[in-house]
Amino acid sequence: MSTNADNSSDLSPTPRAHPEKPAMPFIDPDSHPAMIRHGLKTGIAAVLAYGVAHLLDLKFGYCATLSAVIVMQVYVADSVQMCLYRFSGTAVGAAIGLAAILLFPQTQPMTVLALFLSVAFCAYMTRYNARYRMAAITVCIVVLAGYDQDDRIVFGMLRVVEIGVGVAAAFVVSIALWPVRAGTALKARLMMRFGDCARHYEAIMNAFLAMQSGLAPSLLDQFQTDIREDRALFQKVLRHERRMYHEDTDLLGLKVRTLEKCHAHLQTMLQALNSEQGQGYEIIMDRELRELAAVTVESMRGIASGRTPSTDLLAKALNESETRLHELRKDGATRRFHLQKLLQFFAFYHSAQSMGRDILLYGQNPLFSVRAA
């Protein structure tokens, strides 16, 4: 049996005729142009908040301006999250501050006691919800800012209105002017991630077939970090942006889950590759594994370029490798291996097969049938 058969001449799957919808124009949120836009948006939000506060004849317009600056974030999803956090926290804090004013007399000792009890309560409640941090700040404003005023309740509530004006200004600017959508960023990141996955898979497979040449154990560390960030970005899309924009969250979720599975398989393959430090050995199934790797890698790169991978060649490569392994086991070819080498091979092979199956399941997902229809 030859252990170094040539690769088949053409392993590239033919892309299906129904590519994914093109993504919106994307600007890296960490790039210089994106940060210039963010700076302009923050300045506009601050001016807008101050202008509205002035039109409403609110005494402390800087409170609105400060709120707008605090709330403005690069991503729309982050801005919405900050708006909800600050507005809900302000509402809770206003209610607590109002109760403190009504329950405690307007004397300095009683005001200090009211401040202590209300702030302590908010600090404890942060155990259950982070909005109570903002509530504690609002309590301080409501209880203390109007201490010398004749109508403390009206004075405190007007400060709450100023905060609300700032939050509203930041929200409007964030979604109306150069919105940086987390969903758009996630689409671009996932395309890059499938390319990274294909590159790592190719490197690990080549090292295994080259007499199990070891690779750095930290090879996949950055890849893992990137996938975790992609998952966090996907959660932002689910929680905030899909209420305002149409996002194919089913497809985004499918891609994130597929990448997470692929990372787990790559990690197992890398550990299996580095598990034995002795002399390496030639793989009898060299040709079948190379074919499987080539088709899987090409499918990943197809996903990275926005195409739905063809499943025919991938299913064929998976079946051929399984058939070949069954024949070798039936002929007793695996008996000559030491147990450690055998465990190393099967751990690696199982992960490579699982990787191929996960990409196959991705291509067979009903989502793409709906798109084709």
Backbone hydrogen bonds in HBPLUS format (Angstrom, degrees):
<---DONOR---> <-ACCEPTOR-->    atom                        ^
c    i                          cat <-CA-CA->   ^        H-A-AA   ^      H-
h    n   atom  resd res      DA  || num        DHA   H-A  angle D-A-AA Bond
n    s   type  num  typ     dist DA aas  dist angle  dist       angle   num
A0020-GLU N   A0306-GLY O   2.99 MM 286  5.53 163.9  2.02 169.2 173.4     1
A0031-SER N   A0028-ASP O   2.91 MM   3  5.27 165.7  1.93 119.4 123.3     2
A0035-MET N   A0031-SER O   3.06 MM   4  6.33 156.3  2.12 150.5 156.8     3
A0036-ILE N   A0032-HIS O   2.99 MM   4  6.23 147.6  2.10 150.0 159.4     4
A0037-ARG N   A0033-PRO O   3.02 MM   4  6.30 160.9  2.06 148.4 153.0     5
A0038-HIS N   A0034-ALA O   2.90 MM   4  6.19 154.1  1.97 143.7 151.6     6
A0039-GLY N   A0035-MET O   2.90 MM   4  6.07 153.4  1.97 141.3 147.9     7
A0040-LEU N   A0036-ILE O   2.97 MM   4  6.29 159.3  2.01 151.5 156.8     8
A0041-LYS N   A0037-ARG O   2.84 MM   4  6.07 162.2  1.87 154.0 159.1     9
A0042-THR N   A0038-HIS O   2.92 MM   4  6.09 158.4  1.97 148.1 153.6    10
A0043-GLY N   A0039-GLY O   3.02 MM   4  6.23 160.7  2.06 147.4 152.5    11
A0044-ILE N   A0040-LEU O   2.90 MM   4  6.14 159.5  1.95 151.1 156.9    12
A0045-ALA N   A0041-LYS O   2.86 MM   4  6.06 158.9  1.90 149.4 155.4    13
A0046-ALA N   A0042-THR O   2.96 MM   4  6.18 155.1  2.03 147.0 153.5    14
A0047-VAL N   A0043-GLY O   3.01 MM   4  6.26 164.1  2.04 150.9 154.7    15
A0048-LEU N   A0044-ILE O   2.80 MM   4  5.95 161.1  1.84 151.3 157.4    16
A0049-ALA N   A0045-ALA O   2.92 MM   4  6.04 161.1  1.95 146.6 151.5    17
A0050-TYR N   A0046-ALA O   3.02 MM   4  6.26 160.9  2.06 147.5 152.8    18
A0051-GLY N   A0047-VAL O   2.84 MM   4  6.02 157.5  1.89 150.1 156.8    19
A0052-VAL N   A0048-LEU O   2.95 MM   4  6.15 163.5  1.97 153.8 157.3    20
A0053-ALA N   A0049-ALA O   3.00 MM   4  6.16 161.7  2.03 146.8 152.4    21
A0054-HIS N   A0050-TYR O   2.94 MM   4  6.13 149.3  2.03 143.4 151.9    22
A0055-LEU N   A0051-GLY O   2.93 MM   4  6.21 155.4  2.00 148.0 154.7    23
A0056-LEU N   A0052-VAL O   2.95 MM   4  6.19 147.9  2.05 148.4 157.0    24
A0058-LEU N   A0053-ALA O   2.89 MM   5  5.25 174.4  1.90 161.8 159.9    25
A0057-ASP N   A0054-HIS O   3.00 MM   3  4.92 155.2  2.06 101.2 108.1    26
A0063-CYS N   A0060-PHE O   3.15 MM   3  5.88 154.4  2.22 116.3 122.3    27
A0064-ALA N   A0061-GLY O   3.08 MM   3  5.37 123.1  2.42 103.3 116.2    28
A0065-THR N   A0061-GLY O   3.15 MM   4  6.53 157.3  2.20 147.5 154.2    29
A0066-LEU N   A0062-TYR O   2.84 MM   4  6.01 163.9  1.87 149.9 153.4    30
A0067-SER N   A0063-CYS O   3.08 MM   4  6.24 160.0  2.13 143.5 148.9    31
A0068-ALA N   A0064-ALA O   3.04 MM   4  6.29 158.0  2.09 149.4 154.9    32
A0069-VAL N   A0065-THR O   3.06 MM   4  6.34 161.0  2.10 153.9 158.4    33
A0070-ILE N   A0066-LEU O   2.97 MM   4  6.18 160.1  2.01 152.8 158.2    34
A0071-VAL N   A0067-SER O   3.00 MM   4  6.10 158.5  2.04 150.6 156.0    35
A0072-MET N   A0068-ALA O   3.14 MM   4  6.20 155.2  2.21 149.5 154.5    36
A0079-SER N   A0075-TYR O   3.03 MM   4  6.34 155.6  2.09 147.7 154.8    37
A0076-VAL N   A0180-VAL O   2.90 MM 104  5.81 154.1  1.97 146.1 149.7    38
A0080-VAL N   A0076-VAL O   2.84 MM   4  6.11 162.8  1.87 159.3 163.6    39
A0081-GLN N   A0077-ALA O   2.95 MM   4  6.13 156.2  2.00 142.2 149.3    40
A0082-MET N   A0078-ASP O   2.91 MM   4  6.13 158.7  1.95 146.8 152.1    41
A0083-CYS N   A0079-SER O   2.81 MM   4  6.05 152.5  1.88 148.1 156.5    42
A0084-LEU N   A0080-VAL O   2.91 MM   4  6.16 166.3  1.93 154.3 156.9    43
A0085-TYR N   A0081-GLN O   2.88 MM   4  6.07 157.8  1.93 146.1 153.3    44
A0086-ARG N   A0082-MET O   2.80 MM   4  5.90 170.0  1.81 150.8 153.8    45
A0087-PHE N   A0083-CYS O   2.81 MM   4  5.80 164.7  1.83 151.3 156.7    46
A0088-SER N   A0084-LEU O   2.92 MM   4  5.72 160.7  1.95 139.9 146.3    47
A0089-GLY N   A0085-TYR O   2.96 MM   4  5.85 153.0  2.04 137.2 145.8    48
A0090-THR N   A0086-ARG O   2.86 MM   4  5.87 149.1  1.96 138.0 146.8    49
A0091-ALA N   A0087-PHE O   2.93 MM   4  6.19 155.6  1.99 147.3 153.6    50
A0092-VAL N   A0088-SER O   3.01 MM   4  6.24 164.0  2.03 150.0 153.8    51
A0093-GLY N   A0089-GLY O   2.85 MM   4  5.98 163.6  1.87 147.1 152.6    52
A0094-ALA N   A0090-THR O   2.78 MM   4  5.92 151.2  1.87 146.2 154.2    53
A0095-ALA N   A0091-ALA O   3.08 MM   4  6.32 155.9  2.14 144.9 150.6    54
A0096-ILE N   A0092-VAL O   3.01 MM   4  6.32 160.5  2.05 152.4 157.7    55
A0097-GLY N   A0093-GLY O   2.80 MM   4  5.93 163.0  1.83 150.0 155.4    56
A0098-LEU N   A0094-ALA O   2.83 MM   4  5.92 155.8  1.89 145.3 152.1    57
A0099-ALA N   A0095-ALA O   3.01 MM   4  6.22 155.6  2.07 143.0 149.4    58
A0100-ALA N   A0096-ILE O   2.94 MM   4  6.24 150.7  2.02 145.7 154.2    59
A0101-ILE N   A0097-GLY O   2.98 MM   4  6.27 154.2  2.05 148.9 155.2    60
A0102-LEU N   A0098-LEU O   3.05 MM   4  6.27 157.9  2.10 149.0 154.8    61
A0103-LEU N   A0099-ALA O   2.93 MM   4  6.00 149.0  2.03 147.3 155.4    62
A0104-PHE N   A0100-ALA O   3.08 MM   4  5.95 149.6  2.18 144.7 150.4    63
A0111-THR N   A0107-THR O   2.80 MM   4  5.91 154.1  1.86 155.5 163.8    64
A0112-VAL N   A0108-GLN O   2.94 MM   4  6.12 160.4  1.98 153.9 158.4    65
A0113-LEU N   A0109-PRO O   2.99 MM   4  6.24 156.3  2.05 145.2 151.9    66
A0114-ALA N   A0110-MET O   2.81 MM   4  6.02 158.4  1.86 146.8 152.9    67
A0115-LEU N   A0111-THR O   2.86 MM   4  6.07 157.8  1.91 147.7 153.8    68
A0116-PHE N   A0112-VAL O   2.91 MM   4  6.12 161.0  1.94 147.7 153.0    69
A0117-LEU N   A0113-LEU O   2.96 MM   4  6.16 173.8  1.96 157.6 158.4    70
A0118-SER N   A0114-ALA O   3.02 MM   4  6.04 167.2  2.03 149.4 153.6    71
A0119-VAL N   A0115-LEU O   2.98 MM   4  5.93 165.4  2.00 149.8 154.5    72
A0120-ALA N   A0116-PHE O   2.93 MM   4  5.91 158.7  1.97 146.4 153.3    73
A0121-PHE N   A0117-LEU O   2.96 MM   4  6.08 152.7  2.03 141.1 148.6    74
A0122-CYS N   A0118-SER O   3.05 MM   4  6.30 158.5  2.09 144.5 149.9    75
A0123-ALA N   A0119-VAL O   2.86 MM   4  6.11 160.0  1.90 152.7 158.4    76
A0124-TYR N   A0120-ALA O   3.01 MM   4  6.24 155.0  2.07 146.4 152.7    77
A0125-MET N   A0121-PHE O   2.99 MM   4  6.22 156.3  2.04 148.3 155.1    78
A0126-THR N   A0123-ALA O   3.38 MM   3  5.46 150.0  2.48  97.2 105.4    79
A0127-ARG N   A0124-TYR O   3.10 MM   3  5.98 165.8  2.12 121.0 125.5    80
A0128-TYR N   A0125-MET O   2.90 MM   3  5.55 154.7  1.97 117.3 123.6    81
A0129-ASN N   A0125-MET O   3.12 MM   4  6.47 154.1  2.19 147.5 155.5    82
A0132-TYR N   A0129-ASN O   3.34 MM   3  6.26 170.2  2.35 121.4 123.8    83
A0133-ARG N   A0130-ALA O   3.05 MM   3  5.85 168.0  2.06 123.7 127.4    84
A0134-MET N   A0131-ARG O   3.09 MM   3  5.42 119.5  2.47 104.0 116.8    85
A0135-ALA N   A0131-ARG O   3.00 MM   4  6.34 148.7  2.10 140.9 150.9    86
A0136-ALA N   A0132-TYR O   2.92 MM   4  6.01 146.6  2.03 135.8 142.3    87
A0137-ILE N   A0133-ARG O   3.35 MM   4  6.73 151.8  2.44 141.2 147.5    88
A0138-THR N   A0134-MET O   3.05 MM   4  6.37 161.5  2.08 151.5 156.4    89
A0139-VAL N   A0135-ALA O   2.87 MM   4  6.11 154.1  1.94 149.8 157.2    90
A0140-CYS N   A0136-ALA O   3.16 MM   4  6.44 156.8  2.22 144.9 149.7    91
A0141-ILE N   A0137-ILE O   3.13 MM   4  6.50 154.6  2.20 147.3 154.2    92
A0142-VAL N   A0138-THR O   2.87 MM   4  6.10 169.4  1.88 160.1 162.3    93
A0143-VAL N   A0139-VAL O   2.86 MM   4  5.89 170.5  1.87 156.4 159.6    94
A0144-LEU N   A0140-CYS O   2.99 MM   4  5.68 158.6  2.04 138.7 145.6    95
A0145-ALA N   A0141-ILE O   2.95 MM   4  5.17 143.5  2.09 126.3 137.9    96
A0147-TYR N   A0144-LEU O   3.17 MM   3  5.22 165.6  2.19 116.3 115.1    97
A0149-GLN N   A0146-GLY O   3.07 MM   3  5.00 158.6  2.12 104.9 111.4    98
A0155-PHE N   A0151-ASP O   3.12 MM   4  6.29 166.3  2.14 153.4 157.7    99
A0156-GLY N   A0152-ARG O   2.89 MM   4  6.01 161.9  1.92 149.3 153.9   100
A0157-MET N   A0153-ILE O   2.94 MM   4  6.12 159.6  1.99 150.2 156.2   101
A0158-LEU N   A0154-VAL O   2.98 MM   4  6.17 150.1  2.07 148.3 155.7   102
A0159-ARG N   A0155-PHE O   3.32 MM   4  6.64 144.4  2.46 140.0 148.5   103
A0160-VAL N   A0156-GLY O   3.20 MM   4  6.57 144.9  2.33 141.0 150.6   104
A0161-VAL N   A0157-MET O   2.93 MM   4  6.32 148.5  2.03 144.7 153.6   105
A0162-GLU N   A0158-LEU O   3.03 MM   4  6.33 152.1  2.11 142.6 149.4   106
A0163-ILE N   A0159-ARG O   3.15 MM   4  6.48 153.2  2.22 142.5 148.8   107
A0164-GLY N   A0160-VAL O   2.94 MM   4  6.27 157.7  1.99 148.6 155.0   108
A0165-VAL N   A0161-VAL O   2.88 MM   4  6.18 148.9  1.97 151.4 159.9   109
A0166-GLY N   A0162-GLU O   3.16 MM   4  6.47 157.6  2.21 147.5 152.3   110
A0167-VAL N   A0163-ILE O   3.01 MM   4  6.34 158.5  2.06 152.7 158.7   111
A0168-ALA N   A0164-GLY O   2.92 MM   4  6.10 162.4  1.95 149.9 154.6   112
A0169-ALA N   A0165-VAL O   2.95 MM   4  6.13 157.5  2.00 149.1 155.1   113
A0170-ALA N   A0166-GLY O   3.07 MM   4  6.27 162.1  2.10 148.8 153.0   114
A0171-PHE N   A0167-VAL O   3.00 MM   4  6.21 155.9  2.06 148.1 155.0   115
A0172-VAL N   A0168-ALA O   3.02 MM   4  6.23 165.5  2.04 152.5 155.4   116
A0173-VAL N   A0169-ALA O   3.10 MM   4  6.27 170.0  2.11 152.2 155.0   117
A0174-SER N   A0170-ALA O   2.94 MM   4  5.94 156.5  1.99 145.5 152.6   118
A0175-ILE N   A0171-PHE O   3.20 MM   4  6.40 158.9  2.25 152.1 155.2   119
A0176-ALA N   A0172-VAL O   2.99 MM   4  5.88 139.8  2.15 145.2 156.3   120
A0177-LEU N   A0173-VAL O   3.05 MM   4  5.43 158.8  2.10 140.2 143.0   121
A0185-ALA N   A0181-ARG O   3.12 MM   4  6.45 163.6  2.15 150.3 154.8   122
A0186-LEU N   A0182-ALA O   2.79 MM   4  5.94 152.5  1.87 147.1 155.2   123
A0187-LYS N   A0183-GLY O   3.04 MM   4  6.28 155.6  2.11 146.4 151.6   124
A0188-ALA N   A0184-THR O   3.30 MM   4  6.60 163.0  2.33 148.6 151.8   125
A0189-ARG N   A0185-ALA O   2.94 MM   4  6.18 158.6  1.99 149.9 156.6   126
A0190-LEU N   A0186-LEU O   2.85 MM   4  6.01 159.8  1.89 155.2 159.9   127
A0191-MET N   A0187-LYS O   3.17 MM   4  6.41 151.9  2.25 145.1 151.8   128
A0192-MET N   A0188-ALA O   3.22 MM   4  6.53 160.9  2.26 147.2 151.6   129
A0193-ARG N   A0189-ARG O   2.83 MM   4  6.08 147.2  1.94 144.9 155.6   130
A0194-PHE N   A0190-LEU O   3.02 MM   4  6.25 154.5  2.09 149.2 152.9   131
A0195-GLY N   A0191-MET O   3.31 MM   4  6.58 152.9  2.39 141.6 148.8   132
A0196-ASP N   A0192-MET O   2.91 MM   4  6.27 152.8  1.98 148.4 156.2   133
A0197-CYS N   A0193-ARG O   2.85 MM   4  6.10 155.3  1.92 147.8 154.8   134
A0198-ALA N   A0194-PHE O   3.00 MM   4  6.21 159.4  2.04 146.2 150.6   135
A0199-ARG N   A0195-GLY O   3.05 MM   4  6.29 157.7  2.11 146.2 152.2   136
A0200-HIS N   A0196-ASP O   2.93 MM   4  6.20 163.0  1.96 155.7 159.4   137
A0201-TYR N   A0197-CYS O   2.92 MM   4  6.05 163.3  1.95 151.9 157.1   138
A0202-GLU N   A0198-ALA O   2.99 MM   4  6.10 161.1  2.03 147.6 152.5   139
A0203-ALA N   A0199-ARG O   3.07 MM   4  6.26 159.2  2.12 145.3 150.9   140
A0204-ILE N   A0200-HIS O   2.93 MM   4  6.15 164.2  1.96 154.9 158.6   141
A0205-MET N   A0201-TYR O   2.96 MM   4  6.07 165.2  1.98 151.5 155.9   142
A0206-ASN N   A0202-GLU O   2.98 MM   4  6.07 164.2  2.00 148.9 153.5   143
A0207-ALA N   A0203-ALA O   3.03 MM   4  6.17 154.2  2.10 142.6 149.8   144
A0208-PHE N   A0204-ILE O   3.00 MM   4  6.21 153.0  2.07 146.0 153.3   145
A0209-LEU N   A0205-MET O   3.00 MM   4  6.23 160.1  2.04 153.2 158.1   146
A0210-ALA N   A0206-ASN O   3.00 MM   4  6.06 126.2  2.29 137.2 150.5   147
A0213-SER N   A0207-ALA O   2.87 MM   6  4.95 138.3  2.04 148.2 139.7   148
A0212-GLN N   A0208-PHE O   3.14 MM   4  4.05 152.1  2.22 115.3 117.7   149
A0219-LEU N   A0216-ALA O   3.04 MM   3  5.37 155.1  2.10 123.0 122.6   150
A0221-ASP N   A0218-SER O   3.16 MM   3  5.28 168.5  2.17 112.7 116.2   151
A0224-GLN N   A0220-LEU O   2.91 MM   4  6.11 155.7  1.97 152.9 158.6   152
A0225-THR N   A0221-ASP O   3.04 MM   4  6.36 159.0  2.09 149.2 154.8   153
A0226-ASP N   A0222-GLN O   2.88 MM   4  6.13 159.8  1.92 151.1 156.3   154
A0227-ILE N   A0223-PHE O   3.04 MM   4  6.29 155.1  2.10 146.4 152.8   155
A0228-ARG N   A0224-GLN O   3.06 MM   4  6.33 156.2  2.11 149.7 155.9   156
A0229-GLU N   A0225-THR O   3.04 MM   4  6.34 153.5  2.11 147.5 154.7   157
A0230-ASP N   A0226-ASP O   2.89 MM   4  6.19 147.8  2.00 144.5 154.1   158
A0231-ARG N   A0227-ILE O   2.92 MM   4  6.22 153.4  1.99 148.5 155.2   159
A0232-ALA N   A0228-ARG O   3.01 MM   4  6.32 157.5  2.07 146.3 152.0   160
A0233-LEU N   A0229-GLU O   2.92 MM   4  6.15 154.4  1.99 146.4 153.4   161
A0234-PHE N   A0230-ASP O   2.88 MM   4  6.10 151.4  1.96 146.2 154.3   162
A0235-GLN N   A0231-ARG O   3.02 MM   4  6.34 150.1  2.11 147.0 154.4   163
A0236-LYS N   A0232-ALA O   3.19 MM   4  6.53 145.6  2.31 140.6 149.3   164
A0237-VAL N   A0233-LEU O   3.09 MM   4  6.47 152.3  2.17 146.5 153.6   165
A0238-LEU N   A0234-PHE O   3.00 MM   4  6.32 160.1  2.04 150.9 155.9   166
A0239-ARG N   A0235-GLN O   2.95 MM   4  6.09 160.6  1.99 148.2 153.2   167
A0240-HIS N   A0236-LYS O   2.99 MM   4  5.85 156.9  2.04 148.7 153.6   168
A0242-ARG N   A0237-VAL O   3.08 MM   5  5.95 154.3  2.15 168.0 161.6   169
A0244-MET N   A0241-GLU O   2.89 MM   3  5.46 152.6  1.96 117.9 126.0   170
A0245-TYR N   A0241-GLU O   2.87 MM   4  5.92 160.1  1.91 163.5 169.7   171
A0249-THR N   A0247-GLU O   2.85 MM   2  5.43 129.3  2.10 107.5  91.8   172
A0252-LEU N   A0248-ASP O   3.06 MM   4  6.39 164.9  2.08 153.6 158.4   173
A0253-GLY N   A0249-THR O   2.83 MM   4  5.84 159.4  1.87 141.7 147.6   174
A0254-LEU N   A0250-ASP O   2.97 MM   4  6.16 151.6  2.05 140.6 148.6   175
A0255-LYS N   A0251-LEU O   2.99 MM   4  6.26 157.9  2.04 150.9 155.9   176
A0256-VAL N   A0252-LEU O   3.00 MM   4  6.27 162.5  2.03 151.2 156.0   177
A0257-ARG N   A0253-GLY O   2.94 MM   4  6.09 168.8  1.96 153.4 156.4   178
A0258-THR N   A0254-LEU O   2.95 MM   4  6.05 157.4  2.00 145.4 152.1   179
A0259-LEU N   A0255-LYS O   2.96 MM   4  6.14 161.2  1.99 150.3 155.1   180
A0260-GLU N   A0256-VAL O   3.00 MM   4  6.24 154.2  2.06 148.0 155.3   181
A0261-LYS N   A0257-ARG O   3.03 MM   4  6.30 155.9  2.09 148.2 154.1   182
A0262-CYS N   A0258-THR O   2.88 MM   4  6.12 159.8  1.92 149.4 155.7   183
A0263-HIS N   A0259-LEU O   2.87 MM   4  6.07 154.6  1.93 148.6 154.9   184
A0264-ALA N   A0260-GLU O   3.17 MM   4  6.43 156.3  2.23 141.7 147.4   185
A0265-HIS N   A0261-LYS O   3.02 MM   4  6.39 155.8  2.08 151.4 157.9   186
A0266-LEU N   A0262-CYS O   2.85 MM   4  6.09 162.2  1.88 153.3 158.4   187
A0267-GLN N   A0263-HIS O   2.87 MM   4  6.06 157.0  1.92 151.5 157.6   188
A0268-THR N   A0264-ALA O   3.11 MM   4  6.36 155.9  2.17 144.2 150.0   189
A0269-MET N   A0265-HIS O   2.92 MM   4  6.18 159.6  1.96 152.0 157.9   190
A0270-LEU N   A0266-LEU O   2.86 MM   4  6.08 157.5  1.91 150.2 156.2   191
A0271-GLN N   A0267-GLN O   2.97 MM   4  6.18 158.6  2.02 146.8 152.6   192
A0272-ALA N   A0268-THR O   2.87 MM   4  6.07 156.9  1.92 148.7 155.4   193
A0273-LEU N   A0269-MET O   2.86 MM   4  6.03 155.0  1.92 146.0 153.2   194
A0274-ASN N   A0270-LEU O   3.07 MM   4  6.29 154.5  2.13 146.4 152.0   195
A0275-SER N   A0272-ALA O   3.25 MM   3  5.01 157.5  2.31  97.4 104.1   196
A0286-ASP N   A0283-ILE O   3.14 MM   3  5.24 134.7  2.35 118.8 115.5   197
A0289-LEU N   A0285-MET O   2.94 MM   4  6.09 166.1  1.96 163.4 167.4   198
A0290-ARG N   A0286-ASP O   2.95 MM   4  6.10 156.5  2.00 150.7 157.6   199
A0291-GLU N   A0287-ARG O   2.98 MM   4  6.18 157.8  2.03 149.3 155.3   200
A0292-LEU N   A0288-GLU O   2.94 MM   4  6.15 161.0  1.98 145.9 151.4   201
A0293-ALA N   A0289-LEU O   2.85 MM   4  6.01 161.3  1.88 147.3 152.8   202
A0294-ALA N   A0290-ARG O   2.83 MM   4  5.96 161.0  1.87 148.3 153.8   203
A0295-VAL N   A0291-GLU O   3.01 MM   4  6.19 166.8  2.03 153.5 156.1   204
A0296-THR N   A0292-LEU O   2.97 MM   4  6.07 161.4  2.01 147.4 153.3   205
A0297-VAL N   A0293-ALA O   2.82 MM   4  5.89 165.5  1.84 152.5 156.9   206
A0298-GLU N   A0294-ALA O   2.97 MM   4  6.08 160.0  2.02 143.3 149.2   207
A0299-SER N   A0295-VAL O   2.94 MM   4  6.12 148.5  2.04 142.8 151.5   208
A0300-MET N   A0296-THR O   2.95 MM   4  6.26 155.6  2.01 149.4 155.8   209
A0301-ARG N   A0297-VAL O   2.95 MM   4  6.24 157.7  2.00 150.5 156.6   210
A0302-GLY N   A0298-GLU O   2.89 MM   4  6.11 138.1  2.07 136.6 148.5   211
A0303-ILE N   A0299-SER O   2.98 MM   4  6.37 153.0  2.06 148.3 154.5   212
A0304-ALA N   A0300-MET O   2.90 MM   4  6.21 154.9  1.96 146.4 154.1   213
A0305-SER N   A0301-ARG O   3.03 MM   4  6.22 133.5  2.26 135.6 146.3   214
A0305-SER N   A0302-GLY O   3.18 MM   3  5.16 131.6  2.42  93.7 106.4   215
A0307-ARG N   A0302-GLY O   2.84 MM   5  5.17 157.7  1.89 156.2 148.6   216
A0306-GLY N   A0303-ILE O   2.99 MM   3  5.10 160.7  2.03 107.1 112.5   217
A0315-ALA N   A0311-THR O   2.91 MM   4  5.98 163.0  1.94 150.9 155.5   218
A0316-LYS N   A0312-ASP O   2.98 MM   4  6.20 154.7  2.05 146.7 154.3   219
A0317-ALA N   A0313-LEU O   2.90 MM   4  6.13 158.1  1.95 148.0 153.2   220
A0318-LEU N   A0314-LEU O   2.99 MM   4  6.20 159.6  2.03 150.8 156.2   221
A0319-ASN N   A0315-ALA O   3.01 MM   4  6.18 161.3  2.04 146.9 152.0   222
A0320-GLU N   A0316-LYS O   2.91 MM   4  6.09 158.8  1.95 150.4 156.5   223
A0321-SER N   A0317-ALA O   3.08 MM   4  6.21 161.0  2.12 147.1 151.4   224
A0322-GLU N   A0318-LEU O   3.15 MM   4  6.31 156.3  2.21 145.4 151.9   225
A0323-THR N   A0319-ASN O   2.88 MM   4  6.05 158.9  1.92 150.0 156.1   226
A0324-ARG N   A0320-GLU O   2.91 MM   4  6.06 161.6  1.95 147.1 152.3   227
A0325-LEU N   A0321-SER O   3.03 MM   4  6.16 159.3  2.07 143.2 148.6   228
A0326-HIS N   A0322-GLU O   3.00 MM   4  6.18 158.3  2.04 146.5 152.6   229
A0327-GLU N   A0323-THR O   2.99 MM   4  6.28 154.0  2.06 148.7 155.5   230
A0328-LEU N   A0324-ARG O   3.02 MM   4  6.28 161.6  2.06 151.9 156.3   231
A0329-ARG N   A0325-LEU O   2.96 MM   4  6.15 161.5  1.99 153.6 158.4   232
A0330-LYS N   A0326-HIS O   2.92 MM   4  6.04 152.6  2.00 143.6 151.7   233
A0331-ASP N   A0327-GLU O   2.94 MM   4  6.18 146.4  2.06 146.0 154.8   234
A0333-ALA N   A0328-LEU O   2.90 MM   5  5.24 153.0  1.97 160.9 156.3   235
A0332-GLY N   A0329-ARG O   3.13 MM   3  4.99 150.8  2.22  95.6 104.5   236
A0335-ARG N   A0332-GLY O   3.22 MM   3  5.61 162.1  2.25 111.7 117.2   237
A0337-PHE N   A0334-THR O   3.32 MM   3  5.80 166.2  2.34 112.3 116.4   238
A0342-LEU N   A0338-HIS O   2.91 MM   4  6.15 155.9  1.96 155.0 163.0   239
A0343-LEU N   A0339-LEU O   2.85 MM   4  6.09 159.4  1.90 154.2 159.0   240
A0344-GLN N   A0340-GLN O   2.97 MM   4  6.15 153.5  2.04 142.6 150.3   241
A0345-PHE N   A0341-LYS O   2.95 MM   4  6.20 161.0  1.98 148.2 152.5   242
A0346-PHE N   A0342-LEU O   2.98 MM   4  6.21 173.4  1.99 155.0 156.6   243
A0347-ALA N   A0343-LEU O   2.96 MM   4  5.99 157.6  2.02 146.3 152.5   244
A0348-PHE N   A0344-GLN O   3.08 MM   4  6.23 160.7  2.12 145.6 151.0   245
A0349-TYR N   A0345-PHE O   2.73 MM   4  5.91 169.4  1.74 159.7 163.3   246
A0350-HIS N   A0346-PHE O   2.86 MM   4  5.77 162.3  1.89 142.3 147.6   247
A0351-SER N   A0347-ALA O   3.27 MM   4  6.38 157.4  2.33 139.3 144.6   248
A0352-ALA N   A0348-PHE O   3.01 MM   4  6.30 155.4  2.07 150.0 157.3   249
A0353-GLN N   A0349-TYR O   2.89 MM   4  6.14 161.4  1.92 154.2 159.2   250
A0354-SER N   A0350-HIS O   2.86 MM   4  6.05 159.2  1.90 145.8 152.2   251
A0355-MET N   A0351-SER O   2.83 MM   4  5.98 150.9  1.92 144.0 151.8   252
A0356-GLY N   A0352-ALA O   3.07 MM   4  6.34 163.8  2.09 147.6 151.0   253
A0357-ARG N   A0353-GLN O   2.90 MM   4  6.22 156.2  1.96 151.6 158.6   254
A0358-ASP N   A0354-SER O   2.95 MM   4  6.14 155.6  2.01 147.8 153.7   255
A0359-ILE N   A0355-MET O   3.09 MM   4  6.41 157.3  2.14 152.7 158.5   256
A0360-LEU N   A0356-GLY O   2.87 MM   4  6.07 148.6  1.96 142.9 152.8   257
A0361-LEU N   A0357-ARG O   2.77 MM   4  6.03 156.8  1.82 150.7 156.4   258
A0362-TYR N   A0358-ASP O   2.97 MM   4  6.16 144.8  2.09 137.2 147.0   259
A0363-GLY N   A0359-ILE O   3.06 MM   4  6.38 159.7  2.11 147.3 150.9   260
A0364-GLN N   A0360-LEU O   2.98 MM   4  6.23 137.0  2.17 142.3 154.9   261
A0365-ASN N   A0362-TYR O   3.24 MM   3  5.33 164.0  2.27 106.3 110.6   262
A0368-PHE N   A0365-ASN O   3.14 MM   3  6.09 149.1  2.24 128.5 131.8   263
A0369-SER N   A0366-PRO O   3.07 MM   3  5.05 125.7  2.38  96.7 111.2   264
A0370-VAL N   A0366-PRO O   3.09 MM   4  6.43 155.6  2.15 155.6 161.1   265
A0371-ARG N   A0367-LEU O   3.10 MM   4  6.40 153.3  2.18 140.4 147.8   266
A0372-ALA N   A0368-PHE O   2.97 MM   4  6.13 155.5  2.03 141.1 147.1   267
A0373-ALA N   A0369-SER O   3.00 MM   4  6.24 156.5  2.05 145.6 151.7   268
